[in-house]
Amino acid sequence: MTAIAKTVRDIVDQRAEGFCEFCCRYIGDQWFSRQHRIPRGAGGSKDPKINAASNLILLCGSATSPNMCHQRAESQRHWAKQVGLLVDRIQNPADVPVLYRLGWARLDNDGGVHELPADEADDYGQRMNLAAAIVKNYGITTQSMAMMTRALDGQPVEAVLNGGLL
């Protein structure tokens, strides 16, 4: 079994900026999981893409935390695949978009988040319809929704925090 290298953990943590990378819930340095988009499997894997930053996403909670993103990704695999939290083993996770803070994006191995152009994002689903479904079915708070909406407008997380939303 291979562990996630500290440098990769640091890249993922810095990319997340203390927030769940799916719902934007503030998690600070507690109650989170680095979810493997391509599951590593029992016993781990020697495949280098398994522990690459593009294959990891910081989610709130654990696999058993009710109403948290990691638990939902583990228990609702079809949904997780639709939003890019689960990726087929034959795919390169850097090539598979993920619904990242309510915007479709690709994650790279250097900590970059590359938002998809609108026309390409439409191929992965109607963003706002999917966002509304997530809010309705998952119970994301109004604060988190407002933060995600402002984040989609290109404002950095610091601006959102300083704006008093959290």
Secondary structure in CASP SS format (residue, H / E / C, confidence):
PFRMAT SS
TARGET T0000
AUTHOR 0000-0000-0000
METHOD secondary structure of the structure
MODEL  1
M C 1.00
T C 1.00
A C 1.00
I C 1.00
A C 1.00
K H 1.00
T H 1.00
V H 1.00
R H 1.00
D H 1.00
I H 1.00
V H 1.00
D H 1.00
Q H 1.00
R H 1.00
A H 1.00
E C 1.00
G C 1.00
F E 1.00
C C 1.00
E C 1.00
F C 1.00
C C 1.00
C C 1.00
R C 1.00
Y E 1.00
I C 1.00
G C 1.00
D C 1.00
Q C 1.00
W C 1.00
F E 1.00
S E 1.00
R E 1.00
Q E 1.00
H E 1.00
R C 1.00
I C 1.00
P C 1.00
R C 1.00
G C 1.00
A C 1.00
G C 1.00
G C 1.00
S C 1.00
K C 1.00
D C 1.00
P C 1.00
K C 1.00
I C 1.00
N C 1.00
A C 1.00
A H 1.00
S H 1.00
N H 1.00
L E 1.00
I E 1.00
L E 1.00
L E 1.00
C E 1.00
G C 1.00
S C 1.00
A C 1.00
T C 1.00
S C 1.00
P C 1.00
N C 1.00
M C 1.00
C H 1.00
H H 1.00
Q H 1.00
R H 1.00
A H 1.00
E H 1.00
S H 1.00
Q C 1.00
R H 1.00
H H 1.00
W H 1.00
A H 1.00
K H 1.00
Q H 1.00
V C 1.00
G C 1.00
L C 1.00
L C 1.00
V C 1.00
D C 1.00
R C 1.00
I C 1.00
Q C 1.00
N C 1.00
P H 1.00
A H 1.00
D H 1.00
V C 1.00
P C 1.00
V E 1.00
L E 1.00
Y E 1.00
R C 1.00
L C 1.00
G E 1.00
W E 1.00
A E 1.00
R E 1.00
L E 1.00
D C 1.00
N C 1.00
D C 1.00
G C 1.00
G C 1.00
V E 1.00
H E 1.00
E E 1.00
L C 1.00
P C 1.00
A H 1.00
D H 1.00
E H 1.00
A H 1.00
D H 1.00
D H 1.00
Y C 1.00
G C 1.00
Q C 1.00
R H 1.00
M H 1.00
N H 1.00
L H 1.00
A H 1.00
A H 1.00
A H 1.00
I H 1.00
V H 1.00
K H 1.00
N H 1.00
Y H 1.00
G C 1.00
I C 1.00
T C 1.00
T H 1.00
Q H 1.00
S H 1.00
M H 1.00
A H 1.00
M H 1.00
M H 1.00
T H 1.00
R H 1.00
A H 1.00
L H 1.00
D C 1.00
G C 1.00
Q C 1.00
P C 1.00
V H 1.00
E H 1.00
A H 1.00
V H 1.00
L H 1.00
N H 1.00
G C 1.00
G C 1.00
L C 1.00
L C 1.00
END
